[in-house]
Structure formats: C-alpha cells, structure tokens
Amino acid sequence: MSRAPARAQDVDPNERESEAARNATGPQIQSDTHLVMIDLETGGLQITRPIIQIAAIAVDRHLNELDAFEVKIKFDEGKACPDALRRVHYRRAEWKRSAVSPKKAAWAFARFLRQHASVEVLRRDLTTFRVAQLASHNSQFDAPFLTEWFDRLGIFLPASYRVFCTLQRAYWLFQERPQLPSPDDFRLGTLCEYFGVPFNPADAHEALADARAALAVYRAILETEPDVSPSAARSSHGSQSVC
C-alpha cells in the first residue's frame, strides 16, 4: 500500500548534497532498479517557463506502488503563458494556499528521489552512490525541463539523466506489432482509452493523476506483450500552443 504523497514542508531546507555527488561522472551500473514515474505541469512549453507542479509515483520491480509525491510550486504568473495555465487547470486560490517556494519544492523532490534511488553511478574517484530511475510520458519534454530547473536553483538532482518514456514505448509497441490496431494518437488520454485504463478527462494535466495514468499505460503495454512480464521489464531494460 502506498503512503500519502510527501509534502515539501517535511524537508530540511539546510540539507545539501556533497560536492563529490554534484561532480559525479562515468557510466551507470544497473541494479535491481525501481522506477519513479513523474509528471510535470508547467507554465508553457519553452524550457524557461516555470514548473508549477511536480508529482511522482515510486514502484518496485513488479510495478507495485510504493510511495507518492506531489507539490505545487509558487511562480510568477507574468512568466507563464495564460493558455498553458488554463490547460493545466491552474487555480490561483489553491496555489496561494498550498504552493511552496521553488527551492523548498526541489529539496522535497530530491529527498523523495533519494528514498527510491536504485541506480548506481560512479564518482570520479570510482566510488559509487545511487540515484533514482525516472520515467514519464514524453520524457523528451519532462527530462530537460526538470534538469534545467534544478540547475537554475543550484540543487543536485539525484536522478539518472537517462529517463525512460512511455510515449516512446508505445511508439515501439505499434511499430513492432503492426497487427495491432493503432490508436488515433499517442496522447496519454488517448492511450488510456485504447488500453481501457480508467482516466477522467477532467484530471488531465493534474500531475499526480497523469503520473498514475502513465504508470497504468506502461503496465498495459507490458500485458500486451505476453513474452514480457513487469519483473522482466524492470530487470532488462494534435496541434500545440507555441507558448
């Protein structure tokens, strides 16, 4: 059974990563990797726009939910695209009540990731430490956004820079199995409908709901491939606004 989502207020703001961890380099060594499915809601598509909400679901090698995280983040509305804020159901009163500063949110998320770190990486002195293995639906968007955001804040992101992607996994599924009828598109909501995953359209672009939906789509993809079980998978490895 998963715990309630972690709160940013639970984090010690004075917590710091070691300089050696910040300068980590070298190849990554796979272990019994757990997975952290993430979703970001942002104030626009450009990487300079603010992140306004982060959510994550940590799962074990069998894709059983272990833990959840969600935080709303204070931001300057003037730096966000109004159309993007409408699309992600931004509610000013709710953010005013529960949002925290970007640094507090980043420290909270980093702490959550360290709790679920399972990928070993090498420091320059050849000692190892662990970071989390992230996944998302469209990691080509989420990963650079998250990395750039942590860099701007000057906080170490304890996660592998190789981020798995359920969108790409779905592309490959239908490319390799042409006998399967293809979905109309590869948006998260469309894939949920295709695979019979319960998903309320009203919850679209709500970070925790999207992270859970992406995880359910990943499970459904694995079930479509009878020769791939969740445990085996864990041990192997329309138009848009311009703002």
LUMLUMNU-128362 format. One line per 8 residues: number of its first residue (from 0); for each residue z, x, y of N, C-alpha, C, CB. Coordinates in nm, 2 decimals, m for minus. Each point is the difference from the previous one (the first is absolute). Glycine has a CB too. Example, Ala and Ser with C-alpha at 12.3 -4.5 7.8 and 13.67 -1.06 7.14 Angstrom:
2
0 = 0.78,1.32,m0.57,0.00,m0.09,0.12,0.00,0.09,0.12,0.12,m0.19,m0.12  m0.19,0.15,0.23,0.00,0.09,0.11,0.08,m0.08,0.11,m0.22,0.12,m0.06
***
This chain:
243
0 = 0.00,0.09,m0.12,0.00,m0.09,0.12,0.00,0.09,0.12,0.12,m0.19,m0.12  m0.20,0.16,0.22,m0.01,0.08,0.12,0.11,m0.03,0.10,m0.25,0.01,m0.03  0.29,0.08,0.11,0.10,m0.02,0.10,m0.07,m0.06,0.12,0.14,0.19,m0.09  m0.06,m0.24,0.18,m0.05,m0.05,0.13,m0.06,0.11,0.08,0.17,m0.18,0.00  m0.27,0.15,0.08,m0.07,0.11,0.08,0.10,0.08,0.08,m0.20,m0.14,0.01  0.18,0.27,m0.02,0.09,0.09,0.08,m0.02,m0.02,0.15,m0.02,0.17,m0.18  0.13,m0.14,0.26,m0.01,m0.03,0.14,0.00,0.14,0.07,0.12,m0.22,m0.03  m0.19,0.22,0.15,0.00,0.12,0.07,0.13,0.04,0.06,m0.23,m0.05,0.06
8 = 0.32,m0.05,m0.04,0.13,0.03,0.06,0.09,0.08,m0.10,m0.02,m0.21,0.14  m0.02,0.21,m0.27,0.09,0.07,m0.09,m0.02,0.15,0.00,m0.01,m0.20,m0.14  m0.08,0.25,0.22,m0.04,0.14,0.00,0.08,0.08,0.10,m0.23,m0.06,m0.07  0.27,0.18,0.03,0.07,0.09,0.09,m0.11,0.07,0.09,0.19,0.04,m0.17  m0.19,m0.07,0.30,m0.11,0.05,0.09,0.01,0.15,0.01,0.00,m0.21,0.12  0.11,0.28,m0.16,0.00,0.14,0.01,m0.05,0.07,m0.12,0.20,m0.03,0.14  m0.24,m0.04,m0.25,m0.05,0.06,m0.12,m0.13,0.08,0.03,0.10,m0.19,m0.14  m0.12,0.30,0.08,m0.11,0.09,0.03,m0.05,0.06,m0.13,0.09,0.05,0.23
16 = m0.22,m0.03,m0.24,m0.06,0.08,m0.11,0.01,0.14,0.02,m0.16,m0.19,m0.04  0.16,0.27,m0.06,0.01,0.15,0.02,m0.14,0.05,0.05,0.18,0.01,m0.19  m0.17,0.10,0.25,m0.13,0.06,0.05,m0.09,0.04,m0.12,0.12,0.09,0.20  m0.06,m0.05,m0.31,m0.08,0.03,m0.11,m0.08,m0.12,m0.05,0.17,0.18,m0.07  m0.11,m0.30,0.07,m0.07,m0.12,m0.04,m0.11,m0.03,0.09,0.21,m0.08,m0.10  m0.19,0.10,0.23,m0.10,m0.03,0.10,m0.13,0.09,m0.03,0.18,m0.07,0.17  m0.15,0.19,m0.21,m0.11,0.10,m0.02,m0.05,0.00,m0.14,0.10,0.14,0.18  m0.07,m0.24,m0.26,m0.04,0.00,m0.14,m0.16,0.01,m0.01,0.21,m0.13,m0.06
24 = m0.25,0.20,m0.04,m0.14,0.01,m0.03,m0.03,0.02,m0.15,m0.04,0.10,0.24  m0.08,m0.09,m0.28,m0.03,0.03,m0.14,m0.03,m0.13,m0.08,0.15,0.20,0.02  m0.19,m0.18,m0.14,m0.04,m0.11,m0.09,0.12,m0.09,m0.03,m0.19,0.14,m0.09  0.15,m0.27,0.05,0.10,m0.09,m0.04,0.01,m0.01,m0.15,m0.03,m0.13,0.21  0.15,0.13,m0.27,0.02,m0.01,m0.14,0.05,m0.13,m0.04,0.05,0.24,m0.01  m0.13,m0.32,m0.08,0.04,m0.13,m0.03,0.11,0.00,m0.10,m0.23,m0.07,0.04  0.32,m0.03,m0.02,0.11,m0.02,m0.09,m0.01,m0.15,m0.05,0.15,0.18,0.11  m0.04,m0.24,m0.15,0.01,m0.14,m0.03,0.00,m0.08,0.13,0.12,0.05,m0.22
32 = m0.24,m0.06,0.27,m0.01,m0.05,0.14,0.03,m0.15,0.01,m0.17,0.17,0.04  0.26,m0.20,0.06,0.02,m0.13,0.04,m0.10,m0.03,0.12,0.24,0.00,m0.07  m0.26,m0.12,0.11,m0.09,m0.04,0.10,0.06,m0.08,0.11,m0.18,0.00,m0.18  0.14,0.03,0.30,0.05,m0.08,0.12,m0.12,m0.06,0.06,0.20,0.16,0.04  m0.21,m0.29,m0.05,m0.11,m0.08,0.06,0.04,m0.03,0.14,m0.07,m0.10,m0.22  m0.01,0.14,0.32,0.03,m0.02,0.14,m0.10,m0.09,0.07,0.11,0.22,0.00  m0.06,m0.28,0.11,m0.09,m0.07,0.09,0.04,0.02,0.14,m0.05,m0.17,m0.18  m0.04,0.20,0.27,0.03,0.01,0.14,m0.07,m0.11,0.08,0.01,0.25,m0.03
40 = 0.06,m0.30,0.13,m0.06,m0.09,0.10,0.00,0.08,0.13,0.08,m0.22,m0.12  m0.20,0.22,0.18,m0.02,0.08,0.12,m0.05,m0.08,0.12,m0.05,0.19,m0.15  0.06,m0.14,0.26,m0.05,m0.06,0.12,m0.14,0.02,0.03,0.22,0.02,0.09  m0.30,0.01,m0.19,m0.15,0.02,0.02,m0.05,0.10,m0.11,0.02,m0.04,0.24  m0.15,0.06,m0.24,m0.06,0.08,m0.10,0.00,0.15,0.03,m0.14,m0.20,m0.06  0.14,0.24,0.19,0.00,0.14,0.03,0.13,0.06,m0.03,m0.16,m0.04,0.18  0.16,0.17,m0.22,0.12,0.07,m0.05,0.10,0.02,0.11,m0.14,0.11,m0.17  0.10,m0.13,0.29,0.09,0.02,0.12,0.08,m0.13,0.02,m0.15,0.17,0.10
48 = 0.11,m0.28,m0.16,0.08,m0.12,0.02,0.13,0.00,m0.07,m0.22,m0.12,0.01  0.32,0.04,0.03,0.13,0.01,m0.06,0.01,m0.06,m0.13,0.09,0.00,0.23  0.00,0.05,m0.32,0.04,m0.06,m0.12,0.11,m0.10,0.03,m0.07,0.20,m0.15  0.06,m0.33,0.12,0.10,m0.09,0.04,0.08,m0.05,m0.12,m0.15,m0.07,0.18  0.11,0.09,m0.30,0.08,m0.04,m0.12,m0.04,0.09,m0.12,0.02,m0.24,0.09  0.08,0.28,m0.17,m0.03,0.08,m0.12,0.08,m0.08,m0.12,m0.03,0.23,0.13  m0.03,m0.24,m0.24,0.06,m0.05,m0.12,m0.04,0.08,m0.12,0.01,m0.23,0.10  0.08,0.23,m0.20,m0.03,0.08,m0.12,0.07,m0.06,m0.12,m0.03,0.21,0.14
56 = m0.03,m0.20,m0.26,0.05,m0.04,m0.13,0.00,0.12,m0.09,m0.07,m0.24,0.03  0.19,0.28,m0.08,0.00,0.11,m0.09,0.01,m0.06,m0.14,0.12,0.15,0.16  m0.21,m0.09,m0.25,0.00,m0.05,m0.14,0.01,0.12,m0.10,m0.15,m0.19,0.07  0.19,0.16,m0.19,0.01,0.10,m0.10,m0.14,0.02,m0.07,0.25,m0.05,m0.03  m0.25,0.13,m0.08,m0.13,0.03,m0.06,m0.06,m0.12,m0.07,0.08,0.24,m0.03  0.00,m0.34,0.01,m0.05,m0.13,m0.06,m0.03,m0.10,0.11,0.13,0.05,m0.21  m0.12,m0.01,0.33,m0.03,m0.08,0.12,0.10,m0.11,0.02,m0.24,0.04,m0.04  0.36,m0.02,m0.01,0.11,m0.09,0.03,0.06,0.03,0.13,0.05,m0.02,m0.25
64 = m0.02,m0.08,0.33,0.05,0.03,0.14,0.14,0.05,m0.01,m0.14,m0.18,0.09  0.17,0.29,m0.02,0.13,0.06,0.01,0.07,m0.02,0.13,m0.09,0.17,m0.15  0.01,m0.18,0.26,0.06,0.00,0.13,m0.10,m0.04,0.10,0.16,0.19,m0.06  m0.11,m0.24,0.18,m0.10,m0.05,0.10,0.05,0.05,0.14,m0.06,m0.20,m0.14  m0.03,0.21,0.23,0.03,0.05,0.13,m0.08,m0.08,0.10,0.06,0.24,m0.08  m0.01,m0.27,0.20,m0.07,m0.06,0.10,0.06,0.03,0.14,m0.08,m0.19,m0.16  0.00,0.22,0.26,0.06,0.02,0.13,m0.10,m0.04,0.11,0.14,0.19,m0.09  m0.09,m0.25,0.19,m0.09,m0.04,0.12,0.04,0.11,0.10,m0.01,m0.25,m0.05
72 = m0.10,0.29,0.13,0.01,0.11,0.09,m0.02,m0.04,0.14,m0.07,0.15,m0.19  0.15,m0.10,0.28,m0.02,m0.02,0.14,m0.12,0.07,0.05,0.24,m0.03,0.04  m0.32,m0.03,0.05,m0.12,0.06,0.05,m0.03,m0.05,0.14,m0.09,0.03,m0.24  0.00,0.04,0.31,m0.05,m0.04,0.13,m0.12,m0.09,m0.02,0.08,0.21,0.10  m0.06,m0.34,m0.07,m0.11,m0.10,m0.02,m0.13,0.04,0.08,0.17,m0.18,m0.03  m0.15,0.26,0.13,m0.12,0.04,0.08,m0.09,0.10,m0.08,0.14,m0.04,0.21  m0.08,0.10,m0.31,m0.08,0.10,m0.08,m0.06,m0.07,m0.13,0.15,0.18,0.09  m0.13,m0.31,m0.10,m0.05,m0.07,m0.12,m0.12,m0.09,0.05,0.23,0.01,m0.11
80 = m0.31,m0.04,0.01,m0.11,m0.09,0.03,0.05,m0.14,m0.02,m0.17,0.17,m0.08  0.15,m0.26,0.17,0.05,m0.14,m0.01,m0.06,m0.07,m0.12,0.02,m0.01,0.24  m0.15,0.03,m0.27,m0.05,m0.07,m0.12,0.07,0.05,m0.13,m0.22,m0.02,0.12  0.25,0.15,m0.12,0.07,0.06,m0.12,0.13,m0.06,m0.02,m0.13,0.21,0.03  0.21,m0.23,0.08,0.13,m0.06,0.00,0.00,m0.14,m0.05,0.07,0.15,0.18  m0.18,m0.23,m0.14,m0.01,m0.13,m0.05,m0.03,0.00,m0.15,m0.08,m0.08,0.22  0.00,0.17,m0.26,m0.04,0.01,m0.15,0.12,0.04,m0.09,m0.23,0.07,0.08  0.32,0.00,m0.03,0.11,0.04,m0.08,0.13,m0.09,0.02,m0.09,0.24,0.00
88 = 0.06,m0.35,0.07,0.11,m0.10,0.02,0.12,0.06,0.07,m0.07,m0.11,m0.20  0.04,0.19,0.30,0.11,0.06,0.08,0.08,m0.11,0.08,m0.13,0.21,0.02  0.26,m0.21,m0.04,0.08,m0.10,0.07,0.10,0.07,0.09,m0.02,m0.16,m0.20  0.00,0.15,0.33,0.08,0.09,0.09,0.15,m0.02,m0.01,m0.19,m0.02,0.16  0.23,m0.11,m0.18,0.15,m0.03,m0.01,0.06,0.07,m0.13,m0.04,m0.22,0.13  m0.04,0.21,m0.24,0.05,0.06,m0.12,0.01,0.15,0.01,m0.10,m0.19,m0.13  0.00,0.26,0.19,0.00,0.14,0.02,0.12,0.04,0.10,m0.25,0.01,m0.04  0.27,m0.09,0.14,0.11,0.03,0.09,0.13,0.00,m0.06,m0.14,m0.10,0.18
96 = 0.15,0.01,m0.28,0.13,m0.02,m0.07,0.03,0.11,m0.11,m0.02,m0.25,0.04  m0.09,0.29,m0.11,0.02,0.08,m0.12,m0.07,0.14,0.00,0.03,m0.21,m0.12  m0.12,0.23,0.21,m0.07,0.13,0.00,0.09,0.12,0.04,m0.22,m0.13,0.05  0.19,0.24,m0.10,0.07,0.13,0.03,m0.10,0.10,0.06,0.17,m0.04,m0.18  m0.12,0.14,0.24,m0.08,0.11,0.06,m0.09,0.06,m0.10,0.18,0.04,0.17  m0.29,0.02,m0.13,m0.09,0.07,m0.10,0.07,0.11,m0.07,m0.19,m0.05,0.14  0.28,0.13,m0.08,0.07,0.11,m0.07,0.09,m0.05,m0.10,m0.02,0.14,0.20  0.10,m0.25,m0.16,0.09,m0.05,m0.10,m0.07,m0.06,m0.12,0.16,m0.05,0.18
104 = m0.28,m0.02,m0.15,m0.08,m0.05,m0.11,m0.05,0.11,m0.09,m0.07,m0.20,0.14  0.02,0.31,m0.08,m0.05,0.11,m0.08,0.10,0.06,m0.09,m0.17,0.04,0.18  0.29,m0.02,m0.12,0.11,0.06,m0.08,0.04,m0.09,m0.12,0.08,0.12,0.21  m0.08,m0.25,m0.18,0.03,m0.10,m0.11,m0.10,0.01,m0.11,0.11,m0.15,0.17  m0.24,0.15,m0.13,m0.10,0.00,m0.10,0.00,0.13,m0.08,m0.14,m0.15,0.14  0.16,0.27,m0.07,0.01,0.13,m0.07,0.11,0.00,m0.10,m0.10,0.11,0.21  0.21,m0.17,m0.17,0.12,m0.01,m0.09,m0.04,m0.08,m0.13,0.16,0.03,0.20  m0.23,m0.14,m0.18,m0.04,m0.08,m0.11,m0.09,0.07,m0.09,0.02,m0.20,0.14
112 = m0.12,0.28,m0.08,m0.09,0.07,m0.08,0.07,0.11,m0.08,m0.18,m0.05,0.17  0.27,0.12,m0.11,0.08,0.10,m0.08,0.07,m0.05,m0.11,0.02,0.13,0.21  0.03,m0.26,m0.20,0.07,m0.06,m0.11,m0.09,m0.03,m0.12,0.15,m0.10,0.16  m0.28,0.10,m0.13,m0.10,m0.03,m0.11,m0.10,0.11,m0.02,0.03,m0.25,0.05  0.00,0.37,m0.01,m0.09,0.11,m0.01,m0.01,0.05,m0.15,0.06,0.07,0.24  m0.18,m0.05,m0.28,m0.02,0.04,m0.14,m0.11,0.10,m0.02,0.08,m0.23,m0.07  m0.15,0.26,0.18,m0.11,0.10,m0.01,0.05,0.14,0.05,m0.17,m0.18,0.03  0.16,0.28,m0.12,0.05,0.13,0.04,m0.11,0.07,0.08,0.15,0.01,m0.21
120 = m0.10,0.06,0.32,m0.09,0.08,0.08,0.06,0.14,0.01,m0.09,m0.20,0.13  0.01,0.30,m0.10,0.04,0.13,0.01,0.02,0.04,0.15,m0.12,0.06,m0.22  0.23,0.01,0.24,0.02,0.07,0.13,m0.07,0.13,0.00,0.22,m0.12,0.04  m0.23,0.18,0.07,m0.07,0.13,0.01,0.08,0.11,m0.09,m0.09,m0.06,0.23  0.22,0.04,m0.25,0.07,0.10,m0.08,0.00,m0.04,m0.15,0.15,0.05,0.20  m0.24,m0.15,m0.23,m0.02,m0.04,m0.14,0.11,m0.08,m0.06,m0.14,0.20,m0.03  0.25,m0.24,0.11,0.09,m0.09,m0.05,m0.06,m0.14,0.02,0.20,0.15,0.06  m0.14,m0.25,m0.12,m0.05,m0.13,0.00,0.09,m0.10,0.06,m0.13,0.05,m0.20
128 = 0.08,m0.16,0.26,0.07,m0.12,0.04,m0.08,m0.12,m0.03,0.13,0.13,0.18  m0.08,m0.25,m0.17,m0.07,m0.12,m0.03,m0.03,m0.09,0.12,0.11,0.01,m0.22  m0.23,m0.07,0.21,m0.04,m0.10,0.10,m0.05,m0.12,m0.07,m0.06,0.18,0.16  0.04,m0.29,m0.09,m0.03,m0.13,m0.05,m0.16,0.00,m0.02,0.20,m0.11,0.10  m0.24,0.03,m0.20,m0.14,m0.03,m0.02,m0.03,m0.14,0.05,0.00,0.14,m0.21  m0.08,m0.14,0.32,m0.03,m0.12,0.07,m0.13,m0.07,m0.06,0.11,0.09,0.21  m0.12,m0.22,m0.19,m0.12,m0.07,m0.03,m0.01,m0.11,0.11,0.00,0.05,m0.25  m0.12,m0.10,0.27,m0.02,m0.11,0.09,m0.14,m0.07,m0.02,0.15,0.11,0.17
136 = m0.17,m0.22,m0.11,m0.13,m0.07,m0.01,m0.07,0.05,0.13,0.08,m0.20,m0.14  m0.17,0.29,0.12,m0.08,0.07,0.10,0.08,0.12,0.06,m0.11,m0.22,0.06  0.14,0.31,m0.15,0.07,0.12,0.04,m0.08,0.09,0.10,0.12,0.00,m0.22  m0.25,m0.02,0.23,m0.08,0.07,0.10,0.05,m0.03,0.14,m0.20,0.00,m0.16  0.25,m0.12,0.18,0.06,m0.04,0.13,0.15,0.03,0.01,m0.17,m0.18,0.01  0.24,0.14,m0.11,0.15,0.02,0.00,0.05,0.14,0.01,0.01,m0.21,m0.12  m0.07,0.30,0.03,0.05,0.14,m0.01,m0.02,0.08,0.13,m0.06,m0.01,m0.24  m0.05,0.01,0.30,m0.01,0.08,0.13,0.09,m0.06,0.11,m0.24,0.06,m0.06
144 = 0.24,m0.20,0.06,0.09,m0.06,0.10,0.14,0.04,m0.01,m0.15,m0.19,0.00  0.20,0.19,m0.13,0.14,0.03,m0.02,0.03,0.15,0.02,0.01,m0.18,m0.16  m0.10,0.27,0.12,0.02,0.14,0.02,0.00,0.04,0.15,m0.11,0.04,m0.22  0.01,m0.10,0.29,m0.01,0.03,0.14,0.13,m0.05,0.08,m0.25,m0.02,m0.02  0.30,m0.10,m0.02,0.12,m0.05,0.06,0.12,0.09,m0.02,m0.10,m0.24,m0.04  0.12,0.28,m0.09,0.11,0.09,m0.02,m0.02,0.13,0.07,0.03,m0.10,m0.22  m0.15,0.16,0.23,m0.02,0.12,0.07,0.03,m0.02,0.15,m0.18,0.06,m0.16  0.14,m0.17,0.22,0.03,m0.02,0.14,0.15,m0.01,0.02,m0.21,m0.12,0.03
152 = 0.29,0.07,m0.12,0.14,m0.01,0.01,0.07,0.13,m0.03,m0.02,m0.24,m0.06  m0.05,0.34,0.00,0.06,0.12,m0.04,0.10,m0.01,m0.12,m0.02,0.07,0.24  m0.01,m0.16,m0.33,0.08,m0.03,m0.12,m0.08,0.03,m0.12,0.13,m0.17,0.12  m0.07,0.24,m0.22,m0.07,0.03,m0.12,m0.02,m0.13,m0.08,0.10,0.23,0.00  m0.22,m0.25,m0.05,m0.03,m0.11,m0.09,0.01,0.04,m0.15,m0.15,m0.10,0.18  0.26,0.06,m0.25,0.02,0.05,m0.14,m0.09,m0.08,m0.10,0.23,0.07,0.07  m0.36,m0.05,m0.05,m0.10,m0.07,m0.09,m0.12,0.09,m0.02,0.08,m0.23,0.08  m0.14,0.21,m0.20,m0.12,0.07,m0.03,m0.11,m0.04,0.09,0.07,0.02,m0.24
160 = m0.15,0.08,0.28,m0.11,m0.04,0.09,m0.12,m0.06,m0.08,0.07,0.19,0.15  m0.06,m0.19,m0.28,m0.10,m0.07,m0.08,0.06,m0.14,m0.03,m0.08,0.21,m0.11  0.02,m0.31,0.18,0.05,m0.14,m0.01,m0.10,m0.08,m0.08,0.11,0.02,0.23  m0.05,m0.08,m0.34,m0.09,m0.09,m0.08,m0.04,m0.12,0.07,0.12,0.09,m0.20  m0.23,m0.16,0.15,m0.05,m0.11,0.08,m0.05,m0.11,m0.10,m0.07,0.16,0.18  0.13,m0.28,m0.16,m0.04,m0.11,m0.09,m0.14,m0.06,0.04,0.24,m0.06,m0.03  m0.28,0.08,0.16,m0.13,m0.04,0.04,m0.11,0.09,m0.08,0.09,m0.07,0.23  m0.07,0.20,m0.23,m0.09,0.09,m0.07,0.00,m0.03,m0.15,0.03,0.17,0.17
168 = 0.10,m0.20,m0.22,0.01,m0.03,m0.15,m0.08,m0.13,m0.03,0.22,0.11,m0.01  m0.22,m0.21,0.10,m0.08,m0.12,m0.03,m0.15,0.03,0.01,0.19,m0.14,0.10  m0.23,0.22,0.00,m0.14,0.04,0.01,m0.05,0.06,m0.14,0.02,0.05,0.25  0.06,0.05,m0.30,m0.04,0.06,m0.12,0.00,m0.09,m0.12,0.10,0.21,0.09  0.00,m0.31,m0.10,0.00,m0.09,m0.11,m0.13,m0.08,m0.01,0.25,m0.02,0.03  m0.30,m0.03,0.08,m0.12,m0.08,m0.01,m0.13,0.08,0.00,0.12,m0.17,0.13  m0.11,0.30,m0.09,m0.11,0.09,m0.02,m0.02,0.04,m0.14,0.04,0.09,0.23  0.08,m0.07,m0.30,m0.01,0.05,m0.14,m0.01,m0.11,m0.10,0.14,0.19,0.07
176 = m0.11,m0.32,m0.03,m0.01,m0.11,m0.09,m0.09,m0.11,0.07,0.23,0.05,m0.09  m0.36,m0.02,0.09,m0.10,m0.10,0.06,0.00,m0.13,m0.06,m0.13,0.19,0.06  0.18,m0.21,m0.18,0.01,m0.13,m0.07,0.10,m0.09,0.07,m0.07,0.11,m0.21  0.16,m0.06,0.29,0.10,m0.08,0.07,m0.07,m0.06,0.12,0.19,0.14,m0.08  m0.17,m0.27,0.11,m0.05,m0.06,0.12,0.08,0.07,0.12,m0.05,m0.22,m0.11  m0.03,0.25,0.21,0.06,0.08,0.12,0.07,m0.10,0.10,m0.17,0.18,m0.04  0.28,m0.14,0.10,0.05,m0.09,0.10,m0.09,0.00,0.12,0.24,0.05,m0.08  m0.22,m0.15,0.17,m0.08,m0.01,0.12,0.02,0.12,0.09,0.02,m0.25,m0.01
184 = 0.10,0.31,0.02,0.02,0.12,0.07,0.13,0.06,m0.06,m0.11,m0.09,0.22  0.16,0.20,m0.16,0.11,0.07,m0.05,0.12,0.00,0.09,m0.16,0.15,m0.12  0.17,m0.25,0.20,0.12,m0.02,0.08,0.12,m0.04,m0.10,m0.14,m0.07,0.21  0.26,0.10,m0.16,0.11,m0.02,m0.09,0.01,m0.15,m0.04,0.12,0.19,0.11  m0.13,m0.28,m0.01,0.01,m0.14,m0.03,m0.11,m0.05,m0.10,0.10,m0.03,0.22  m0.22,0.09,m0.21,m0.11,m0.04,m0.09,0.03,0.05,m0.14,m0.16,0.01,0.19  0.21,0.11,m0.20,0.03,0.05,m0.14,0.12,m0.07,m0.06,m0.08,0.22,0.07  0.18,m0.26,0.01,0.11,m0.09,m0.05,m0.06,m0.13,m0.06,0.16,0.10,0.17
192 = m0.25,m0.16,m0.10,m0.06,m0.13,m0.05,m0.08,0.03,m0.12,m0.01,m0.09,0.23  m0.07,0.20,m0.24,m0.08,0.03,m0.11,0.08,0.02,m0.13,m0.16,0.11,0.16  0.28,m0.03,m0.14,0.08,0.03,m0.12,0.11,m0.10,m0.03,m0.05,0.24,0.05  0.05,m0.35,0.03,0.11,m0.10,m0.02,0.13,0.04,0.05,m0.13,m0.08,m0.19  0.14,0.17,0.28,0.13,0.05,0.06,0.05,m0.10,0.10,m0.06,0.24,m0.05  0.17,m0.30,0.04,0.05,m0.09,0.11,0.01,0.07,0.13,0.13,m0.13,m0.17  m0.19,0.08,0.27,0.01,0.06,0.13,m0.03,m0.11,0.11,m0.07,0.23,m0.10  0.16,m0.25,0.18,m0.01,m0.10,0.11,m0.08,0.06,0.12,0.22,m0.11,m0.07
200 = m0.33,0.06,0.11,m0.08,0.06,0.11,0.09,0.01,0.12,m0.21,m0.10,m0.09  0.31,0.02,0.11,0.08,0.01,0.12,0.08,0.13,0.00,0.02,m0.25,0.01  0.00,0.31,m0.13,0.07,0.12,m0.02,m0.08,0.13,0.02,0.15,m0.12,m0.15  m0.28,0.10,0.16,m0.09,0.11,0.02,0.03,0.08,0.13,m0.18,m0.12,m0.12  0.18,0.25,0.11,0.04,0.09,0.12,0.15,m0.01,0.03,m0.23,m0.03,0.09  0.31,m0.01,m0.19,0.14,0.01,0.01,0.03,0.11,m0.10,0.06,m0.24,0.06  0.00,0.35,m0.02,m0.01,0.13,m0.07,0.06,m0.01,m0.14,0.01,0.12,0.21  0.11,m0.18,m0.23,0.06,0.00,m0.13,m0.08,m0.09,m0.10,0.23,0.04,0.11
208 = m0.28,m0.15,m0.06,m0.08,m0.09,m0.08,m0.13,0.07,m0.04,0.10,m0.20,0.11  m0.16,0.27,m0.02,m0.12,0.07,m0.04,0.02,0.12,m0.10,m0.09,m0.06,0.23  0.21,0.13,m0.22,0.03,0.10,m0.09,0.02,m0.06,m0.14,0.10,0.14,0.18  m0.03,m0.25,m0.19,0.02,m0.06,m0.13,m0.13,m0.05,m0.06,0.23,m0.07,0.07  m0.32,0.01,0.02,m0.13,m0.05,m0.05,m0.09,0.12,m0.05,0.02,m0.19,0.16  m0.02,0.30,m0.09,m0.08,0.11,m0.04,0.05,0.05,m0.14,m0.04,0.07,0.24  0.17,m0.06,m0.26,0.06,0.04,m0.13,m0.04,m0.10,m0.11,0.19,0.10,0.12  m0.19,m0.23,m0.09,m0.04,m0.10,m0.10,m0.15,0.01,m0.03,0.18,m0.15,0.08
216 = m0.26,0.19,0.02,m0.15,0.02,m0.03,m0.01,0.12,m0.09,m0.06,m0.10,0.22  0.13,0.21,m0.19,0.00,0.12,m0.09,0.03,m0.04,m0.14,0.06,0.15,0.19  0.05,m0.23,m0.21,0.04,m0.04,m0.14,m0.12,m0.08,m0.06,0.24,m0.01,0.07  m0.30,m0.08,0.01,m0.11,m0.08,m0.06,m0.12,0.09,m0.04,0.08,m0.19,0.15  m0.11,0.29,m0.07,m0.11,0.09,m0.03,0.03,0.07,m0.13,m0.05,0.03,0.24  0.17,0.01,m0.26,0.03,0.07,m0.13,m0.01,m0.09,m0.12,0.15,0.15,0.13  m0.11,m0.28,m0.11,m0.01,m0.10,m0.10,m0.14,m0.03,m0.04,0.22,m0.09,0.07  m0.31,0.11,0.03,m0.15,m0.02,m0.02,m0.06,0.11,m0.09,m0.01,m0.12,0.22
224 = 0.08,0.23,m0.22,m0.04,0.12,m0.08,0.08,0.01,m0.12,m0.08,0.12,0.21  0.05,m0.18,m0.32,0.09,0.00,m0.12,0.03,0.13,m0.06,m0.10,m0.21,m0.05  0.03,0.31,0.08,0.03,0.14,m0.05,0.09,0.07,0.10,m0.22,0.01,m0.12  0.27,m0.07,0.23,0.09,0.07,0.09,0.12,m0.09,0.02,m0.20,0.11,0.12  0.32,m0.06,m0.15,0.12,m0.07,0.02,0.07,0.06,0.13,0.03,m0.04,m0.25  0.06,m0.04,0.31,0.07,0.05,0.12,0.06,0.14,m0.03,0.04,m0.23,0.07  0.03,0.25,m0.18,0.06,0.12,m0.03,m0.10,0.12,m0.01,0.19,m0.12,m0.11  m0.30,0.09,0.04,m0.11,0.10,m0.01,m0.05,0.04,0.14,m0.06,m0.08,m0.23
232 = 0.04,m0.03,0.31,m0.06,0.03,0.13,0.10,0.08,0.09,m0.12,m0.21,m0.02  0.25,0.19,0.00,0.09,0.08,0.08,0.01,0.14,m0.04,0.13,m0.20,0.04  m0.16,0.23,m0.17,0.01,0.14,m0.04,m0.13,0.07,0.01,0.18,m0.07,m0.16  m0.29,0.01,0.18,m0.13,0.06,0.03,m0.04,m0.04,0.14,m0.07,m0.01,m0.24  0.00,0.07,0.25,m0.02,m0.04,0.14,m0.13,m0.07,0.02,0.15,0.19,0.07  m1.20,m1.94,1.81,m0.06,m0.07,0.11,0.00,0.08,0.12,0.07,m0.21,m0.10  m0.10,0.19,0.19,m0.01,0.08,0.13,0.14,0.02,0.05,m0.22,m0.10,0.05  0.24,0.21,0.02,0.14,0.03,0.05,m0.01,0.02,0.15,0.06,0.10,m0.22
240 = 0.05,m0.13,0.29,0.02,0.03,0.14,m0.01,0.15,0.02,0.14,m0.21,0.04  m0.19,0.25,0.07,m0.01,0.15,0.03,0.13,0.05,0.05,m0.24,m0.02,0.05  0.34,m0.06,m0.02,0.13,0.05,0.06,0.10,0.03,m0.11,m0.05,m0.13,0.21
***
